[in-house]
Amino acid sequence: MNPSLSALPFSPAQLEDLNQRQRQFLLMLTGSESLSRQEYEKAFNVSDRTAKEDLKKLRELGLIHTQGSARSLRYRLIG
């Protein structure tokens, strides 16, 4: 596992099926209170659809949770 990922409050098993964008996003969240889907799209130069799929997987795995609704939706680390 990438040494910087060891700072995350998750086990290596929880992170092994994530793509590089998802792992990097988790690291970004350690330095920020919350981030939006639009910030994810911009940071990784991905489409709205790709961002939604990536973030959905992180939510389903219990690694992040949402705060707010609709246009004000933000993502935060769990843990």
ZAKE-415300 format. One line per 3 residues: number of its first residue (from 1); their letters; for each residue x, y, z of N, C-alpha, C, O. Coordinates in Angstrom, 2 decimals. Atoms other than C-alpha are relative to their C-alpha. Layout:
REM ZAKE-415300
NUM) A) X:Y:Z:X:Y:Z:X:Y:Z:X:Y:Z  ...
This chain:
REM ZAKE-415300
1) MNP) 0.85:-1.18:0.00:0.00:0.00:0.00:0.89:1.24:0.00:1.95:1.25:0.62  -0.69:-1.28:0.04:1.14:3.53:-0.73:0.16:0.53:1.43:-0.82:0.56:2.17  -0.21:-0.47:-1.37:2.72:4.94:2.46:-0.95:1.12:0.42:-1.37:1.16:1.57
4) SLS) 0.89:-1.10:-0.37:0.54:8.05:2.35:-1.41:-0.50:0.29:-2.16:0.15:1.03  1.32:0.57:-0.27:-2.56:5.84:2.35:-0.09:-0.54:1.42:-1.19:-0.71:1.94  0.02:0.52:-1.37:-1.53:4.52:5.76:-0.54:1.04:0.98:-0.91:0.70:2.11
7) ALP) 0.55:-1.05:-0.85:-2.66:7.87:7.18:-1.53:-0.04:0.06:-2.15:0.58:0.92  1.47:0.09:0.03:-6.25:7.00:6.28:-0.51:-0.94:1.09:0.17:-1.90:1.45  0.55:0.83:-1.09:-8.49:5.51:8.99:-0.70:-1.27:-0.51:-1.74:-1.66:0.01
10) FSP) 0.59:1.20:0.59:-9.18:2.40:6.87:1.05:-1.09:-0.12:2.25:-0.80:-0.16  -0.92:1.12:0.15:-7.65:-1.04:6.54:0.42:-0.14:-1.46:-0.29:0.32:-2.35  -0.41:0.23:1.38:-5.67:-2.05:3.44:-1.05:-0.77:-0.80:-1.23:-0.53:-1.99
13) AQL) 1.04:0.78:0.69:-8.46:-4.52:2.60:-1.13:0.90:-0.50:-1.70:0.64:-1.56  1.06:-0.92:0.41:-10.97:-1.65:2.43:0.41:0.83:-1.21:-0.44:1.31:-1.96  -0.50:-0.86:1.06:-8.77:0.21:-0.05:0.44:-0.75:-1.25:0.66:-0.13:-2.29
16) EDL) -0.62:0.74:1.10:-7.57:-2.60:-2.33:-0.79:0.02:-1.30:-0.19:-0.07:-2.37  0.79:0.01:1.23:-10.48:-2.47:-4.82:-0.29:1.39:-0.56:-1.07:1.53:-1.50  0.22:-1.36:0.47:-10.36:1.29:-5.28:0.95:0.35:-1.14:2.07:-0.16:-1.20
19) NQR) -0.90:-0.47:1.04:-8.97:2.97:-8.36:0.85:1.15:0.55:0.62:1.62:1.67  -0.94:-1.03:-0.46:-6.23:5.58:-8.12:-0.71:1.31:0.33:-0.35:1.99:1.29  0.75:-1.24:-0.28:-8.69:8.50:-8.31:-0.68:-0.08:1.35:-0.63:0.87:2.13
22) QRQ) 0.71:0.15:-1.26:-10.72:7.15:-5.42:0.95:0.07:1.19:0.65:0.69:2.20  -1.00:-0.04:-1.09:-7.63:6.63:-3.27:0.50:1.43:0.21:0.63:1.90:1.34  -0.49:-1.38:-0.10:-6.37:10.12:-4.07:-1.07:0.91:0.60:-0.75:1.81:1.37
25) FLL) 1.08:-0.80:-0.56:-9.78:11.59:-3.25:-0.07:-0.16:1.52:-0.27:0.81:2.24  -0.01:0.23:-1.45:-9.68:9.97:0.19:1.12:0.79:0.66:0.93:1.37:1.73  -1.12:-0.79:-0.53:-6.29:11.57:0.74:-0.33:1.50:-0.01:0.01:2.22:0.92
28) MLT) 0.40:-1.41:0.07:-7.67:14.93:-0.41:-0.94:0.35:1.15:-0.87:1.44:1.71  0.95:-0.26:-1.07:-10.45:14.61:2.16:0.67:0.07:1.37:0.12:0.68:2.29  -0.68:-0.11:-1.29:-7.93:14.19:4.97:0.47:1.43:0.25:0.64:1.84:1.40
31) GSE) -0.46:-1.38:-0.13:-6.78:17.75:4.28:-1.11:1.02:-0.17:-0.85:2.22:-0.18  1.12:-0.89:0.23:-10.25:19.19:3.76:-1.21:-0.53:0.77:-1.37:-1.74:0.92  1.18:0.43:-0.74:-13.47:19.13:5.74:-0.96:-0.77:-0.90:-1.52:-1.79:-0.49
34) SLS) 0.88:0.67:0.95:-15.50:18.17:2.66:0.32:0.49:-1.40:0.93:1.54:-1.59  -0.19:-0.36:1.40:-15.42:18.23:-1.13:-1.27:-0.33:-0.77:-2.05:-1.18:-0.34  1.18:0.23:0.83:-18.08:18.33:-3.85:0.33:-0.92:-1.18:1.50:-1.16:-1.48
37) RQE) -0.19:0.80:1.20:-18.60:16.11:-6.88:0.67:0.83:-1.09:1.51:0.32:-1.83  -0.59:-0.88:1.01:-17.71:19.08:-9.07:1.50:0.16:0.23:2.28:0.23:-0.72  -1.43:-0.09:-0.31:-14.37:19.41:-7.27:0.71:-1.30:-0.39:1.85:-1.28:-0.86
40) YEK) -0.54:1.30:0.42:-13.80:15.67:-7.89:0.21:0.00:-1.51:1.28:-0.38:-2.00  -0.08:-0.03:1.46:-14.53:16.12:-11.61:1.18:0.85:-0.46:1.93:0.46:-1.35  -1.07:-0.93:0.39:-12.13:19.05:-11.86:1.37:-0.55:0.37:2.31:-0.46:-0.42
43) AFN) -1.29:0.50:-0.47:-9.34:17.45:-9.82:0.52:-1.15:-0.85:1.73:-1.28:-1.06  -0.41:1.19:0.73:-9.33:14.27:-11.89:-0.36:0.05:-1.48:-0.15:-0.92:-2.21  0.36:-0.20:1.40:-10.57:15.64:-15.21:-0.87:-1.16:-0.51:-0.55:-1.79:-1.52
46) VSD) 0.92:1.08:0.37:-13.44:13.13:-15.38:-1.39:0.57:-0.24:-1.71:1.69:0.16  1.37:-0.40:0.28:-17.03:13.30:-16.56:-0.86:-0.09:1.25:-0.47:-0.68:2.26  0.98:0.06:-1.06:-20.04:13.76:-14.33:-0.34:-1.46:0.33:-0.42:-1.83:1.50
49) RTA) 0.36:1.41:-0.19:-20.93:10.09:-14.83:1.10:-0.78:0.73:0.81:-1.54:1.65  -1.12:0.70:-0.65:-17.47:8.81:-13.87:0.11:0.42:1.46:0.31:-0.42:2.34  -0.08:-0.50:-1.37:-17.41:11.02:-10.78:-1.11:-0.62:0.85:-0.86:-1.07:1.97
52) KED) 1.12:0.59:-0.74:-20.86:9.78:-9.71:0.25:-1.47:0.31:-0.01:-1.91:1.43  -0.28:1.42:-0.21:-19.82:6.13:-10.17:1.09:-0.20:1.05:0.96:-1.05:1.93  -1.10:0.12:-0.95:-16.55:6.59:-8.27:-0.47:0.32:1.42:-0.16:-0.41:2.36
55) LKK) 0.46:-0.43:-1.32:-18.22:8.42:-5.39:-1.05:-0.96:0.57:-1.10:-1.18:1.77  0.99:0.98:-0.44:-21.08:5.93:-5.25:0.69:-1.21:0.62:0.26:-1.72:1.66  -0.73:1.16:-0.54:-18.60:3.09:-4.73:0.60:0.32:1.36:0.54:-0.50:2.27
58) LRE) -0.56:-0.40:-1.29:-16.86:4.99:-1.93:-1.06:0.05:1.09:-0.81:-0.34:2.23  1.11:-0.03:-0.96:-20.24:5.54:-0.24:-0.45:-1.42:0.35:-0.65:-1.74:1.52  0.46:1.37:-0.23:-21.29:1.90:-0.67:0.97:-0.79:0.87:0.56:-1.66:1.63
61) LGL) -1.02:0.68:-0.81:-18.01:0.75:0.90:0.08:0.60:1.41:0.83:0.10:2.26  0.00:-0.62:-1.33:-18.68:3.03:3.89:1.24:0.82:0.30:1.61:0.98:1.46  -1.21:-0.79:-0.19:-15.59:5.16:3.33:-0.28:1.50:0.08:0.46:2.25:0.70
64) IHT) 0.40:-1.40:-0.04:-17.35:8.48:2.81:-1.50:0.07:0.25:-2.22:-0.91:0.07  1.44:-0.23:-0.12:-20.74:9.95:3.60:-0.31:1.37:-0.58:0.59:2.19:-0.80  0.41:-1.26:0.60:-22.73:12.81:2.16:-0.58:0.93:1.05:-1.06:0.52:2.10
67) QGS) 0.54:-1.05:-0.85:-23.79:16.06:3.72:-0.67:1.01:-0.94:-0.08:1.40:-1.95  0.72:-0.94:0.84:-26.38:18.43:2.26:-0.86:-0.74:-1.02:-1.07:-1.94:-0.91  0.83:0.61:1.03:-28.54:17.81:-0.78:0.14:0.76:-1.31:0.53:1.93:-1.34
70) ARS) 0.00:-0.56:1.35:-28.74:18.44:-4.51:1.30:0.74:-0.32:2.38:0.16:-0.21  -1.20:-0.77:0.41:-26.33:21.20:-5.62:0.98:0.26:1.13:2.16:0.54:0.88  -0.89:-0.27:-1.13:-24.93:21.65:-2.14:0.58:-1.29:0.61:1.17:-1.24:1.69
73) LRY) -0.48:1.29:-0.53:-24.04:17.94:-1.68:1.52:0.01:0.13:2.24:0.38:-0.79  -1.44:0.06:-0.30:-20.61:17.48:-0.09:0.32:-1.41:0.49:-0.55:-2.11:1.02  -0.48:1.32:-0.42:-18.57:14.34:0.66:1.03:0.18:1.11:1.90:1.04:1.05
76) RLI) -0.90:-0.04:-1.16:-16.77:13.70:3.94:0.49:-1.40:0.31:-0.19:-2.38:0.02  -0.53:1.28:-0.45:-14.57:10.94:5.29:-0.81:-0.54:1.17:-1.32:0.23:1.99  0.57:0.65:-1.17:-16.07:8.45:7.71:1.18:-0.47:0.83:2.15:-1.01:0.30
79) G) -1.06:0.51:-0.87:-13.92:7.68:10.70:0.82:1.03:0.65:1.74:0.70:1.40
